[in-house]
Amino acid sequence: MTMRRPKYFTPTEVSLHSTVGDLWVSYLGKVYSLTPLVEEYKGDVLLKPIIECAGKDISHWFDPKTKDIRTHIDPLSGCVKYYTPRGRFVHVPPPCPRTDWANDFGRPWWRDNRYEVGLLSTKTRWIRIINTLTSQEQRLEVCSEETLDEILQRYLRYNSHAASYTWKHHGVNLDMSKTLSENGIPDEDEEFYQCRMDRDLYTQSICLYFNDDLTEP
């Protein structure tokens, strides 16, 4: 049985989910939908730091080794406590023992994989997809980890028959099960930066050539 590939998201995609009714965050390389958490604790003041960071990366909240909230030594008590400079948030215990704090929630949200929706791309890149039949061109931001098949899924919104085309780069058929780099389409952003060149003027292109059969939209 083959394992299902995780879905990758760009930081821009995460940033679109920035409302109380649709709240995503990313941290430590993964993307989470905290919308159910916000609904469960609706009206709780402890949601404030989370809502303020909706659509953003909050990796700096965490210790990358323990994958837990960062800690510090409290100067007054000398005890190790969670470090929450934006204020205490949901599932973080109060600084002092309290009888009214409900700690029966089980696993804290940052350790609960129920909220996980995918992985955050470590590097995004822009490509141009050119339909040679219609001469239409679309510029897409994609994840460097995505295969061409997964990029095709992104492109479907612009062309529902995208699978009815042969995808080529410099006249060579592309392997749709491989990434751009694996297909010999390098990411040259770093070189452009070093040479102070505008990458937007030299975006790698993929040309689509129409096949005889039409796939169903």
Disulfide bonds with the S-S distance in Angstrom:
none
